[in-house]
Amino acid sequence: MSESEIKTEIKELIEVESDLNVLKKIRNILTEANELEPALKRKLISRALKAKEDAEKDRTFTKEEVEKRLEHIFKD
């Protein structure tokens, strides 16, 4: 989905949304995203892209592997 398509879809969803709390949350998310420091924003985007690439190349952990790692971390 392209940036333009996503923006159009978001605009349409916002247009039909009547719950004020949902609209406030959307506003807060977008406002906070725009306030992020550029360096932090680049870092977060970079991490997200790497995570996406890892997932696409099946470089992921099973549930059991995660549990084992967490046991080791919290055991010490």
PQR file with spaces between the fields and no chain letter, atoms N, CA, C, O and H, PARSE charges and radii, in Angstrom:
ATOM       1  N    MET     1       0.846   -1.166    0.000 -0.4000 1.5000
ATOM       2  CA   MET     1       0.000    0.000    0.000 -0.0000 2.0000
ATOM       3  C    MET     1       0.901    1.241    0.000  0.5500 1.7000
ATOM       4  O    MET     1       1.849    1.322    0.781 -0.5500 1.4000
ATOM       5  N    SER     2       0.615    2.167   -0.842 -0.4000 1.5000
ATOM       6  CA   SER     2       1.451    3.364   -0.963 -0.0000 2.0000
ATOM       7  C    SER     2       1.110    4.377    0.138  0.5500 1.7000
ATOM       8  O    SER     2       0.087    4.275    0.815 -0.5500 1.4000
ATOM       9  H    SER     2      -0.155    2.101   -1.477  0.4000 1.0000
ATOM      10  N    GLU     3       2.001    5.347    0.285 -0.4000 1.5000
ATOM      11  CA   GLU     3       1.775    6.412    1.275 -0.0000 2.0000
ATOM      12  C    GLU     3       0.461    7.134    0.992  0.5500 1.7000
ATOM      13  O    GLU     3      -0.320    7.407    1.904 -0.5500 1.4000
ATOM      14  H    GLU     3       2.832    5.430   -0.265  0.4000 1.0000
ATOM      15  N    SER     4       0.231    7.435   -0.267 -0.4000 1.5000
ATOM      16  CA   SER     4      -0.982    8.141   -0.663 -0.0000 2.0000
ATOM      17  C    SER     4      -2.237    7.335   -0.326  0.5500 1.7000
ATOM      18  O    SER     4      -3.222    7.885    0.167 -0.5500 1.4000
ATOM      19  H    SER     4       0.865    7.213   -1.008  0.4000 1.0000
ATOM      20  N    GLU     5      -2.195    6.039   -0.594 -0.4000 1.5000
ATOM      21  CA   GLU     5      -3.346    5.175   -0.296 -0.0000 2.0000
ATOM      22  C    GLU     5      -3.607    5.099    1.202  0.5500 1.7000
ATOM      23  O    GLU     5      -4.757    5.114    1.641 -0.5500 1.4000
ATOM      24  H    GLU     5      -1.395    5.592   -0.995  0.4000 1.0000
ATOM      25  N    ILE     6      -2.542    5.018    1.976 -0.4000 1.5000
ATOM      26  CA   ILE     6      -2.697    4.956    3.430 -0.0000 2.0000
ATOM      27  C    ILE     6      -3.297    6.256    3.953  0.5500 1.7000
ATOM      28  O    ILE     6      -4.202    6.230    4.787 -0.5500 1.4000
ATOM      29  H    ILE     6      -1.608    5.006    1.619  0.4000 1.0000
ATOM      30  N    LYS     7      -2.802    7.382    3.472 -0.4000 1.5000
ATOM      31  CA   LYS     7      -3.336    8.669    3.902 -0.0000 2.0000
ATOM      32  C    LYS     7      -4.813    8.796    3.555  0.5500 1.7000
ATOM      33  O    LYS     7      -5.608    9.277    4.363 -0.5500 1.4000
ATOM      34  H    LYS     7      -2.067    7.403    2.795  0.4000 1.0000
ATOM      35  N    THR     8      -5.177    8.366    2.357 -0.4000 1.5000
ATOM      36  CA   THR     8      -6.581    8.423    1.938 -0.0000 2.0000
ATOM      37  C    THR     8      -7.443    7.558    2.839  0.5500 1.7000
ATOM      38  O    THR     8      -8.522    7.970    3.265 -0.5500 1.4000
ATOM      39  H    THR     8      -4.532    7.976    1.700  0.4000 1.0000
ATOM      40  N    GLU     9      -6.960    6.353    3.127 -0.4000 1.5000
ATOM      41  CA   GLU     9      -7.725    5.448    3.989 -0.0000 2.0000
ATOM      42  C    GLU     9      -7.888    6.031    5.390  0.5500 1.7000
ATOM      43  O    GLU     9      -8.971    5.963    5.973 -0.5500 1.4000
ATOM      44  H    GLU     9      -6.084    6.018    2.781  0.4000 1.0000
ATOM      45  N    ILE    10      -6.817    6.602    5.928 -0.4000 1.5000
ATOM      46  CA   ILE    10      -6.884    7.199    7.267 -0.0000 2.0000
ATOM      47  C    ILE    10      -7.874    8.358    7.282  0.5500 1.7000
ATOM      48  O    ILE    10      -8.670    8.485    8.212 -0.5500 1.4000
ATOM      49  H    ILE    10      -5.937    6.658    5.455  0.4000 1.0000
ATOM      50  N    LYS    11      -7.828    9.195    6.262 -0.4000 1.5000
ATOM      51  CA   LYS    11      -8.757   10.326    6.172 -0.0000 2.0000
ATOM      52  C    LYS    11     -10.205    9.837    6.144  0.5500 1.7000
ATOM      53  O    LYS    11     -11.072   10.411    6.803 -0.5500 1.4000
ATOM      54  H    LYS    11      -7.182    9.091    5.506  0.4000 1.0000
ATOM      55  N    GLU    12     -10.458    8.781    5.382 -0.4000 1.5000
ATOM      56  CA   GLU    12     -11.817    8.235    5.283 -0.0000 2.0000
ATOM      57  C    GLU    12     -12.268    7.661    6.622  0.5500 1.7000
ATOM      58  O    GLU    12     -13.414    7.854    7.028 -0.5500 1.4000
ATOM      59  H    GLU    12      -9.754    8.315    4.847  0.4000 1.0000
ATOM      60  N    LEU    13     -11.376    6.960    7.306 -0.4000 1.5000
ATOM      61  CA   LEU    13     -11.719    6.387    8.606 -0.0000 2.0000
ATOM      62  C    LEU    13     -11.996    7.484    9.633  0.5500 1.7000
ATOM      63  O    LEU    13     -12.924    7.374   10.434 -0.5500 1.4000
ATOM      64  H    LEU    13     -10.445    6.803    6.976  0.4000 1.0000
ATOM      65  N    ILE    14     -11.193    8.531    9.601 -0.4000 1.5000
ATOM      66  CA   ILE    14     -11.394    9.643   10.524 -0.0000 2.0000
ATOM      67  C    ILE    14     -12.709   10.351   10.228  0.5500 1.7000
ATOM      68  O    ILE    14     -13.427   10.749   11.146 -0.5500 1.4000
ATOM      69  H    ILE    14     -10.440    8.620    8.949  0.4000 1.0000
ATOM      70  N    GLU    15     -13.017   10.505    8.964 -0.4000 1.5000
ATOM      71  CA   GLU    15     -14.234   11.212    8.556 -0.0000 2.0000
ATOM      72  C    GLU    15     -15.501   10.543    9.108  0.5500 1.7000
ATOM      73  O    GLU    15     -16.453   11.234    9.471 -0.5500 1.4000
ATOM      74  H    GLU    15     -12.434   10.182    8.218  0.4000 1.0000
ATOM      75  N    VAL    16     -15.519    9.219    9.173 -0.4000 1.5000
ATOM      76  CA   VAL    16     -16.721    8.523    9.642 -0.0000 2.0000
ATOM      77  C    VAL    16     -16.686    8.210   11.139  0.5500 1.7000
ATOM      78  O    VAL    16     -17.683    7.752   11.698 -0.5500 1.4000
ATOM      79  H    VAL    16     -14.745    8.658    8.879  0.4000 1.0000
ATOM      80  N    GLU    17     -15.556    8.450   11.787 -0.4000 1.5000
ATOM      81  CA   GLU    17     -15.435    8.159   13.218 -0.0000 2.0000
ATOM      82  C    GLU    17     -16.205    9.191   14.026  0.5500 1.7000
ATOM      83  O    GLU    17     -16.040   10.395   13.825 -0.5500 1.4000
ATOM      84  H    GLU    17     -14.746    8.822   11.334  0.4000 1.0000
ATOM      85  N    SER    18     -17.054    8.718   14.948 -0.4000 1.5000
ATOM      86  CA   SER    18     -17.851    9.645   15.753 -0.0000 2.0000
ATOM      87  C    SER    18     -17.440    9.640   17.227  0.5500 1.7000
ATOM      88  O    SER    18     -17.874   10.501   17.992 -0.5500 1.4000
ATOM      89  H    SER    18     -17.189    7.740   15.111  0.4000 1.0000
ATOM      90  N    ASP    19     -16.626    8.701   17.621 -0.4000 1.5000
ATOM      91  CA   ASP    19     -16.186    8.615   19.014 -0.0000 2.0000
ATOM      92  C    ASP    19     -15.096    9.657   19.274  0.5500 1.7000
ATOM      93  O    ASP    19     -14.000    9.571   18.720 -0.5500 1.4000
ATOM      94  H    ASP    19     -16.273    8.002   17.000  0.4000 1.0000
ATOM      95  N    LEU    20     -15.403   10.629   20.109 -0.4000 1.5000
ATOM      96  CA   LEU    20     -14.479   11.716   20.399 -0.0000 2.0000
ATOM      97  C    LEU    20     -13.180   11.204   21.019  0.5500 1.7000
ATOM      98  O    LEU    20     -12.106   11.733   20.729 -0.5500 1.4000
ATOM      99  H    LEU    20     -16.294   10.700   20.559  0.4000 1.0000
ATOM     100  N    ASN    21     -13.267   10.188   21.861 -0.4000 1.5000
ATOM     101  CA   ASN    21     -12.059    9.638   22.484 -0.0000 2.0000
ATOM     102  C    ASN    21     -11.114    9.027   21.452  0.5500 1.7000
ATOM     103  O    ASN    21      -9.897    9.182   21.550 -0.5500 1.4000
ATOM     104  H    ASN    21     -14.139    9.758   22.096  0.4000 1.0000
ATOM     105  N    VAL    22     -11.670    8.341   20.477 -0.4000 1.5000
ATOM     106  CA   VAL    22     -10.851    7.765   19.412 -0.0000 2.0000
ATOM     107  C    VAL    22     -10.173    8.877   18.615  0.5500 1.7000
ATOM     108  O    VAL    22      -8.984    8.789   18.308 -0.5500 1.4000
ATOM     109  H    VAL    22     -12.659    8.215   20.397  0.4000 1.0000
ATOM     110  N    LEU    23     -10.921    9.908   18.285 -0.4000 1.5000
ATOM     111  CA   LEU    23     -10.352   11.025   17.527 -0.0000 2.0000
ATOM     112  C    LEU    23      -9.246   11.729   18.320  0.5500 1.7000
ATOM     113  O    LEU    23      -8.229   12.123   17.749 -0.5500 1.4000
ATOM     114  H    LEU    23     -11.887    9.979   18.534  0.4000 1.0000
ATOM     115  N    LYS    24      -9.440   11.886   19.620 -0.4000 1.5000
ATOM     116  CA   LYS    24      -8.407   12.509   20.461 -0.0000 2.0000
ATOM     117  C    LYS    24      -7.147   11.649   20.502  0.5500 1.7000
ATOM     118  O    LYS    24      -6.032   12.169   20.467 -0.5500 1.4000
ATOM     119  H    LYS    24     -10.266   11.565   20.084  0.4000 1.0000
ATOM     120  N    LYS    25      -7.330   10.334   20.576 -0.4000 1.5000
ATOM     121  CA   LYS    25      -6.173    9.439   20.593 -0.0000 2.0000
ATOM     122  C    LYS    25      -5.406    9.511   19.273  0.5500 1.7000
ATOM     123  O    LYS    25      -4.175    9.517   19.264 -0.5500 1.4000
ATOM     124  H    LYS    25      -8.236    9.912   20.604  0.4000 1.0000
ATOM     125  N    ILE    26      -6.126    9.566   18.177 -0.4000 1.5000
ATOM     126  CA   ILE    26      -5.482    9.687   16.861 -0.0000 2.0000
ATOM     127  C    ILE    26      -4.700   10.994   16.799  0.5500 1.7000
ATOM     128  O    ILE    26      -3.559   11.021   16.339 -0.5500 1.4000
ATOM     129  H    ILE    26      -7.126    9.561   18.183  0.4000 1.0000
ATOM     130  N    ARG    27      -5.313   12.068   17.258 -0.4000 1.5000
ATOM     131  CA   ARG    27      -4.628   13.364   17.268 -0.0000 2.0000
ATOM     132  C    ARG    27      -3.365   13.304   18.120  0.5500 1.7000
ATOM     133  O    ARG    27      -2.318   13.816   17.722 -0.5500 1.4000
ATOM     134  H    ARG    27      -6.240   12.046   17.632  0.4000 1.0000
ATOM     135  N    ASN    28      -3.463   12.681   19.290 -0.4000 1.5000
ATOM     136  CA   ASN    28      -2.300   12.569   20.176 -0.0000 2.0000
ATOM     137  C    ASN    28      -1.179   11.765   19.523  0.5500 1.7000
ATOM     138  O    ASN    28      -0.011   12.147   19.603 -0.5500 1.4000
ATOM     139  H    ASN    28      -4.313   12.265   19.614  0.4000 1.0000
ATOM     140  N    ILE    29      -1.526   10.666   18.884 -0.4000 1.5000
ATOM     141  CA   ILE    29      -0.514    9.835   18.211 -0.0000 2.0000
ATOM     142  C    ILE    29       0.201   10.639   17.140  0.5500 1.7000
ATOM     143  O    ILE    29       1.429   10.627   17.061 -0.5500 1.4000
ATOM     144  H    ILE    29      -2.474   10.356   18.818  0.4000 1.0000
ATOM     145  N    LEU    30      -0.563   11.333   16.323 -0.4000 1.5000
ATOM     146  CA   LEU    30       0.044   12.109   15.235 -0.0000 2.0000
ATOM     147  C    LEU    30       0.844   13.293   15.761  0.5500 1.7000
ATOM     148  O    LEU    30       1.899   13.619   15.216 -0.5500 1.4000
ATOM     149  H    LEU    30      -1.561   11.343   16.387  0.4000 1.0000
ATOM     150  N    THR    31       0.360   13.927   16.797 -0.4000 1.5000
ATOM     151  CA   THR    31       1.077   15.063   17.386 -0.0000 2.0000
ATOM     152  C    THR    31       2.389   14.604   17.997  0.5500 1.7000
ATOM     153  O    THR    31       3.430   15.227   17.785 -0.5500 1.4000
ATOM     154  H    THR    31      -0.497   13.662   17.239  0.4000 1.0000
ATOM     155  N    GLU    32       2.340   13.512   18.757 -0.4000 1.5000
ATOM     156  CA   GLU    32       3.549   12.990   19.388 -0.0000 2.0000
ATOM     157  C    GLU    32       4.560   12.534   18.343  0.5500 1.7000
ATOM     158  O    GLU    32       5.763   12.729   18.518 -0.5500 1.4000
ATOM     159  H    GLU    32       1.495   13.007   18.929  0.4000 1.0000
ATOM     160  N    ALA    33       4.087   11.934   17.271 -0.4000 1.5000
ATOM     161  CA   ALA    33       4.987   11.473   16.216 -0.0000 2.0000
ATOM     162  C    ALA    33       5.711   12.652   15.580  0.5500 1.7000
ATOM     163  O    ALA    33       6.883   12.544   15.222 -0.5500 1.4000
ATOM     164  H    ALA    33       3.110   11.776   17.129  0.4000 1.0000
ATOM     165  N    ASN    34       5.024   13.762   15.441 -0.4000 1.5000
ATOM     166  CA   ASN    34       5.630   14.944   14.835 -0.0000 2.0000
ATOM     167  C    ASN    34       6.593   15.648   15.785  0.5500 1.7000
ATOM     168  O    ASN    34       7.433   16.434   15.347 -0.5500 1.4000
ATOM     169  H    ASN    34       4.071   13.849   15.732  0.4000 1.0000
ATOM     170  N    GLU    35       6.477   15.372   17.072 -0.4000 1.5000
ATOM     171  CA   GLU    35       7.336   16.025   18.058 -0.0000 2.0000
ATOM     172  C    GLU    35       8.615   15.246   18.340  0.5500 1.7000
ATOM     173  O    GLU    35       9.513   15.758   19.009 -0.5500 1.4000
ATOM     174  H    GLU    35       5.794   14.733   17.428  0.4000 1.0000
ATOM     175  N    LEU    36       8.710   14.026   17.842 -0.4000 1.5000
ATOM     176  CA   LEU    36       9.913   13.241   18.080 -0.0000 2.0000
ATOM     177  C    LEU    36      11.131   13.948   17.495  0.5500 1.7000
ATOM     178  O    LEU    36      11.065   14.556   16.427 -0.5500 1.4000
ATOM     179  H    LEU    36       7.981   13.611   17.298  0.4000 1.0000
ATOM     180  N    GLU    37      12.217   13.855   18.204 -0.4000 1.5000
ATOM     181  CA   GLU    37      13.446   14.431   17.689 -0.0000 2.0000
ATOM     182  C    GLU    37      13.820   13.688   16.407  0.5500 1.7000
ATOM     183  O    GLU    37      13.648   12.472   16.325 -0.5500 1.4000
ATOM     184  H    GLU    37      12.271   13.361   19.072  0.4000 1.0000
ATOM     185  N    PRO    38      14.321   14.395   15.425 -0.5600 1.5000
ATOM     186  CA   PRO    38      14.662   13.766   14.139  0.2800 2.0000
ATOM     187  C    PRO    38      15.598   12.566   14.285  0.5500 1.7000
ATOM     188  O    PRO    38      15.415   11.564   13.594 -0.5500 1.4000
ATOM     189  N    ALA    39      16.586   12.642   15.159 -0.4000 1.5000
ATOM     190  CA   ALA    39      17.522   11.521   15.325 -0.0000 2.0000
ATOM     191  C    ALA    39      16.809   10.304   15.892  0.5500 1.7000
ATOM     192  O    ALA    39      17.041    9.182   15.442 -0.5500 1.4000
ATOM     193  H    ALA    39      16.736   13.456   15.720  0.4000 1.0000
ATOM     194  N    LEU    40      15.944   10.518   16.876 -0.4000 1.5000
ATOM     195  CA   LEU    40      15.197    9.417   17.472 -0.0000 2.0000
ATOM     196  C    LEU    40      14.242    8.822   16.446  0.5500 1.7000
ATOM     197  O    LEU    40      14.096    7.604   16.352 -0.5500 1.4000
ATOM     198  H    LEU    40      15.756   11.430   17.241  0.4000 1.0000
ATOM     199  N    LYS    41      13.600    9.685   15.686 -0.4000 1.5000
ATOM     200  CA   LYS    41      12.673    9.224   14.653 -0.0000 2.0000
ATOM     201  C    LYS    41      13.397    8.349   13.629  0.5500 1.7000
ATOM     202  O    LYS    41      12.899    7.293   13.240 -0.5500 1.4000
ATOM     203  H    LYS    41      13.719   10.675   15.762  0.4000 1.0000
ATOM     204  N    ARG    42      14.594    8.805   13.192 -0.4000 1.5000
ATOM     205  CA   ARG    42      15.371    8.006   12.232 -0.0000 2.0000
ATOM     206  C    ARG    42      15.743    6.656   12.829  0.5500 1.7000
ATOM     207  O    ARG    42      15.684    5.632   12.148 -0.5500 1.4000
ATOM     208  H    ARG    42      14.999    9.663   13.507  0.4000 1.0000
ATOM     209  N    LYS    43      16.126    6.655   14.108 -0.4000 1.5000
ATOM     210  CA   LYS    43      16.524    5.413   14.769 -0.0000 2.0000
ATOM     211  C    LYS    43      15.342    4.446   14.857  0.5500 1.7000
ATOM     212  O    LYS    43      15.491    3.254   14.585 -0.5500 1.4000
ATOM     213  H    LYS    43      16.173    7.487   14.661  0.4000 1.0000
ATOM     214  N    LEU    44      14.181    4.953   15.233 -0.4000 1.5000
ATOM     215  CA   LEU    44      13.000    4.097   15.338 -0.0000 2.0000
ATOM     216  C    LEU    44      12.596    3.538   13.972  0.5500 1.7000
ATOM     217  O    LEU    44      12.233    2.367   13.857 -0.5500 1.4000
ATOM     218  H    LEU    44      14.060    5.920   15.455  0.4000 1.0000
ATOM     219  N    ILE    45      12.660    4.366   12.958 -0.4000 1.5000
ATOM     220  CA   ILE    45      12.330    3.911   11.604 -0.0000 2.0000
ATOM     221  C    ILE    45      13.321    2.847   11.155  0.5500 1.7000
ATOM     222  O    ILE    45      12.935    1.838   10.565 -0.5500 1.4000
ATOM     223  H    ILE    45      12.955    5.317   13.051  0.4000 1.0000
ATOM     224  N    SER    46      14.596    3.078   11.435 -0.4000 1.5000
ATOM     225  CA   SER    46      15.636    2.117   11.067 -0.0000 2.0000
ATOM     226  C    SER    46      15.394    0.771   11.739  0.5500 1.7000
ATOM     227  O    SER    46      15.509   -0.277   11.102 -0.5500 1.4000
ATOM     228  H    SER    46      14.909    3.898   11.914  0.4000 1.0000
ATOM     229  N    ARG    47      15.057    0.802   13.030 -0.4000 1.5000
ATOM     230  CA   ARG    47      14.787   -0.445   13.760 -0.0000 2.0000
ATOM     231  C    ARG    47      13.568   -1.166   13.192  0.5500 1.7000
ATOM     232  O    ARG    47      13.563   -2.390   13.059 -0.5500 1.4000
ATOM     233  H    ARG    47      14.963    1.653   13.547  0.4000 1.0000
ATOM     234  N    ALA    48      12.541   -0.396   12.860 -0.4000 1.5000
ATOM     235  CA   ALA    48      11.331   -1.003   12.298 -0.0000 2.0000
ATOM     236  C    ALA    48      11.624   -1.658   10.955  0.5500 1.7000
ATOM     237  O    ALA    48      11.146   -2.759   10.680 -0.5500 1.4000
ATOM     238  H    ALA    48      12.545    0.598   12.967  0.4000 1.0000
ATOM     239  N    LEU    49      12.404   -0.987   10.121 -0.4000 1.5000
ATOM     240  CA   LEU    49      12.747   -1.555    8.812 -0.0000 2.0000
ATOM     241  C    LEU    49      13.598   -2.813    8.961  0.5500 1.7000
ATOM     242  O    LEU    49      13.420   -3.775    8.214 -0.5500 1.4000
ATOM     243  H    LEU    49      12.792   -0.093   10.344  0.4000 1.0000
ATOM     244  N    LYS    50      14.523   -2.810    9.927 -0.4000 1.5000
ATOM     245  CA   LYS    50      15.349   -3.993   10.158 -0.0000 2.0000
ATOM     246  C    LYS    50      14.481   -5.144   10.666  0.5500 1.7000
ATOM     247  O    LYS    50      14.653   -6.286   10.240 -0.5500 1.4000
ATOM     248  H    LYS    50      14.667   -2.029   10.534  0.4000 1.0000
ATOM     249  N    ALA    51      13.560   -4.850   11.567 -0.4000 1.5000
ATOM     250  CA   ALA    51      12.661   -5.884   12.083 -0.0000 2.0000
ATOM     251  C    ALA    51      11.811   -6.471   10.957  0.5500 1.7000
ATOM     252  O    ALA    51      11.590   -7.681   10.899 -0.5500 1.4000
ATOM     253  H    ALA    51      13.420   -3.922   11.913  0.4000 1.0000
ATOM     254  N    LYS    52      11.340   -5.607   10.069 -0.4000 1.5000
ATOM     255  CA   LYS    52      10.550   -6.079    8.928 -0.0000 2.0000
ATOM     256  C    LYS    52      11.389   -6.990    8.033  0.5500 1.7000
ATOM     257  O    LYS    52      10.925   -8.042    7.594 -0.5500 1.4000
ATOM     258  H    LYS    52      11.520   -4.624   10.116  0.4000 1.0000
ATOM     259  N    GLU    53      12.619   -6.578    7.772 -0.4000 1.5000
ATOM     260  CA   GLU    53      13.519   -7.392    6.947 -0.0000 2.0000
ATOM     261  C    GLU    53      13.809   -8.733    7.620  0.5500 1.7000
ATOM     262  O    GLU    53      13.806   -9.773    6.962 -0.5500 1.4000
ATOM     263  H    GLU    53      12.996   -5.723    8.129  0.4000 1.0000
ATOM     264  N    ASP    54      14.056   -8.708    8.926 -0.4000 1.5000
ATOM     265  CA   ASP    54      14.310   -9.945    9.662 -0.0000 2.0000
ATOM     266  C    ASP    54      13.112  -10.891    9.562  0.5500 1.7000
ATOM     267  O    ASP    54      13.280  -12.092    9.347 -0.5500 1.4000
ATOM     268  H    ASP    54      14.058   -7.863    9.461  0.4000 1.0000
ATOM     269  N    ALA    55      11.921  -10.354    9.715 -0.4000 1.5000
ATOM     270  CA   ALA    55      10.715  -11.176    9.636 -0.0000 2.0000
ATOM     271  C    ALA    55      10.543  -11.762    8.237  0.5500 1.7000
ATOM     272  O    ALA    55      10.189  -12.932    8.086 -0.5500 1.4000
ATOM     273  H    ALA    55      11.785   -9.378    9.889  0.4000 1.0000
ATOM     274  N    GLU    56      10.796  -10.945    7.220 -0.4000 1.5000
ATOM     275  CA   GLU    56      10.664  -11.418    5.838 -0.0000 2.0000
ATOM     276  C    GLU    56      11.660  -12.526    5.515  0.5500 1.7000
ATOM     277  O    GLU    56      11.385  -13.386    4.679 -0.5500 1.4000
ATOM     278  H    GLU    56      11.083   -9.996    7.343  0.4000 1.0000
ATOM     279  N    LYS    57      12.822  -12.507    6.179 -0.4000 1.5000
ATOM     280  CA   LYS    57      13.855  -13.510    5.939 -0.0000 2.0000
ATOM     281  C    LYS    57      13.832  -14.610    7.002  0.5500 1.7000
ATOM     282  O    LYS    57      14.794  -15.364    7.153 -0.5500 1.4000
ATOM     283  H    LYS    57      13.045  -11.808    6.858  0.4000 1.0000
ATOM     284  N    ASP    58      12.731  -14.686    7.728 -0.4000 1.5000
ATOM     285  CA   ASP    58      12.530  -15.712    8.766 -0.0000 2.0000
ATOM     286  C    ASP    58      13.629  -15.706    9.823  0.5500 1.7000
ATOM     287  O    ASP    58      13.983  -16.755   10.361 -0.5500 1.4000
ATOM     288  H    ASP    58      11.951  -14.074    7.605  0.4000 1.0000
ATOM     289  N    ARG    59      14.165  -14.536   10.119 -0.4000 1.5000
ATOM     290  CA   ARG    59      15.135  -14.410   11.207 -0.0000 2.0000
ATOM     291  C    ARG    59      14.367  -13.993   12.455  0.5500 1.7000
ATOM     292  O    ARG    59      14.461  -12.861   12.931 -0.5500 1.4000
ATOM     293  H    ARG    59      13.878  -13.684    9.682  0.4000 1.0000
ATOM     294  N    THR    60      13.607  -14.950   12.960 -0.4000 1.5000
ATOM     295  CA   THR    60      12.763  -14.697   14.123 -0.0000 2.0000
ATOM     296  C    THR    60      12.967  -15.797   15.155  0.5500 1.7000
ATOM     297  O    THR    60      13.616  -16.807   14.884 -0.5500 1.4000
ATOM     298  H    THR    60      13.530  -15.869   12.574  0.4000 1.0000
ATOM     299  N    PHE    61      12.407  -15.590   16.334 -0.4000 1.5000
ATOM     300  CA   PHE    61      12.488  -16.578   17.406 -0.0000 2.0000
ATOM     301  C    PHE    61      11.125  -17.231   17.591  0.5500 1.7000
ATOM     302  O    PHE    61      10.086  -16.601   17.397 -0.5500 1.4000
ATOM     303  H    PHE    61      11.880  -14.770   16.555  0.4000 1.0000
ATOM     304  N    THR    62      11.150  -18.506   17.969 -0.4000 1.5000
ATOM     305  CA   THR    62       9.905  -19.173   18.329 -0.0000 2.0000
ATOM     306  C    THR    62       9.519  -18.711   19.726  0.5500 1.7000
ATOM     307  O    THR    62      10.321  -18.102   20.434 -0.5500 1.4000
ATOM     308  H    THR    62      11.995  -19.018   18.125  0.4000 1.0000
ATOM     309  N    LYS    63       8.296  -19.003   20.111 -0.4000 1.5000
ATOM     310  CA   LYS    63       7.817  -18.666   21.454 -0.0000 2.0000
ATOM     311  C    LYS    63       8.710  -19.332   22.503  0.5500 1.7000
ATOM     312  O    LYS    63       9.065  -18.720   23.510 -0.5500 1.4000
ATOM     313  H    LYS    63       7.645  -19.498   19.535  0.4000 1.0000
ATOM     314  N    GLU    64       9.059  -20.570   22.254 -0.4000 1.5000
ATOM     315  CA   GLU    64       9.892  -21.320   23.192 -0.0000 2.0000
ATOM     316  C    GLU    64      11.281  -20.689   23.341  0.5500 1.7000
ATOM     317  O    GLU    64      11.814  -20.609   24.448 -0.5500 1.4000
ATOM     318  H    GLU    64       8.770  -21.067   21.436  0.4000 1.0000
ATOM     319  N    GLU    65      11.859  -20.242   22.227 -0.4000 1.5000
ATOM     320  CA   GLU    65      13.174  -19.597   22.273 -0.0000 2.0000
ATOM     321  C    GLU    65      13.119  -18.297   23.084  0.5500 1.7000
ATOM     322  O    GLU    65      14.033  -17.995   23.851 -0.5500 1.4000
ATOM     323  H    GLU    65      11.426  -20.307   21.328  0.4000 1.0000
ATOM     324  N    VAL    66      12.057  -17.549   22.907 -0.4000 1.5000
ATOM     325  CA   VAL    66      11.900  -16.299   23.657 -0.0000 2.0000
ATOM     326  C    VAL    66      11.763  -16.596   25.145  0.5500 1.7000
ATOM     327  O    VAL    66      12.391  -15.942   25.977 -0.5500 1.4000
ATOM     328  H    VAL    66      11.314  -17.794   22.284  0.4000 1.0000
ATOM     329  N    GLU    67      10.936  -17.589   25.473 -0.4000 1.5000
ATOM     330  CA   GLU    67      10.756  -17.953   26.882 -0.0000 2.0000
ATOM     331  C    GLU    67      12.070  -18.387   27.510  0.5500 1.7000
ATOM     332  O    GLU    67      12.368  -18.012   28.644 -0.5500 1.4000
ATOM     333  H    GLU    67      10.426  -18.121   24.796  0.4000 1.0000
ATOM     334  N    LYS    68      12.863  -19.175   26.784 -0.4000 1.5000
ATOM     335  CA   LYS    68      14.152  -19.637   27.291 -0.0000 2.0000
ATOM     336  C    LYS    68      15.086  -18.446   27.534  0.5500 1.7000
ATOM     337  O    LYS    68      15.753  -18.380   28.566 -0.5500 1.4000
ATOM     338  H    LYS    68      12.621  -19.480   25.862  0.4000 1.0000
ATOM     339  N    ARG    69      15.132  -17.519   26.595 -0.4000 1.5000
ATOM     340  CA   ARG    69      15.987  -16.333   26.756 -0.0000 2.0000
ATOM     341  C    ARG    69      15.537  -15.501   27.953  0.5500 1.7000
ATOM     342  O    ARG    69      16.367  -15.013   28.720 -0.5500 1.4000
ATOM     343  H    ARG    69      14.591  -17.572   25.756  0.4000 1.0000
ATOM     344  N    LEU    70      14.229  -15.340   28.113 -0.4000 1.5000
ATOM     345  CA   LEU    70      13.714  -14.550   29.224 -0.0000 2.0000
ATOM     346  C    LEU    70      14.009  -15.226   30.560  0.5500 1.7000
ATOM     347  O    LEU    70      14.346  -14.554   31.535 -0.5500 1.4000
ATOM     348  H    LEU    70      13.555  -15.737   27.490  0.4000 1.0000
ATOM     349  N    GLU    71      13.886  -16.539   30.607 -0.4000 1.5000
ATOM     350  CA   GLU    71      14.222  -17.275   31.831 -0.0000 2.0000
ATOM     351  C    GLU    71      15.669  -16.998   32.218  0.5500 1.7000
ATOM     352  O    GLU    71      15.966  -16.752   33.387 -0.5500 1.4000
ATOM     353  H    GLU    71      13.612  -17.084   29.815  0.4000 1.0000
ATOM     354  N    HIS    72      16.561  -17.038   31.248 -0.4000 1.5000
ATOM     355  CA   HIS    72      17.988  -16.813   31.495 -0.0000 2.0000
ATOM     356  C    HIS    72      18.227  -15.381   32.003  0.5500 1.7000
ATOM     357  O    HIS    72      19.009  -15.163   32.928 -0.5500 1.4000
ATOM     358  H    HIS    72      16.320  -17.238   30.298  0.4000 1.0000
ATOM     359  N    ILE    73      17.550  -14.423   31.390 -0.4000 1.5000
ATOM     360  CA   ILE    73      17.734  -13.024   31.768 -0.0000 2.0000
ATOM     361  C    ILE    73      17.239  -12.780   33.195  0.5500 1.7000
ATOM     362  O    ILE    73      17.925  -12.135   33.988 -0.5500 1.4000
ATOM     363  H    ILE    73      16.914  -14.600   30.638  0.4000 1.0000
ATOM     364  N    PHE    74      16.059  -13.289   33.519 -0.4000 1.5000
ATOM     365  CA   PHE    74      15.475  -13.016   34.830 -0.0000 2.0000
ATOM     366  C    PHE    74      15.987  -13.946   35.913  0.5500 1.7000
ATOM     367  O    PHE    74      15.746  -13.708   37.096 -0.5500 1.4000
ATOM     368  H    PHE    74      15.502  -13.813   32.875  0.4000 1.0000
ATOM     369  N    LYS    75      16.685  -14.999   35.529 -0.4000 1.5000
ATOM     370  CA   LYS    75      17.244  -15.941   36.501 -0.0000 2.0000
ATOM     371  C    LYS    75      18.418  -15.323   37.244  0.5500 1.7000
ATOM     372  O    LYS    75      18.614  -15.581   38.432 -0.5500 1.4000
ATOM     373  H    LYS    75      16.880  -15.192   34.568  0.4000 1.0000
ATOM     374  N    ASP    76      19.199  -14.507   36.542 -0.4000 1.5000
ATOM     375  CA   ASP    76      20.395  -13.907   37.142 -0.0000 2.0000
ATOM     376  C    ASP    76      20.093  -12.785   38.085  0.5500 1.7000
ATOM     377  O    ASP    76      21.010  -12.195   38.656 -0.5500 1.4000
ATOM     378  H    ASP    76      19.040  -14.298   35.577  0.4000 1.0000
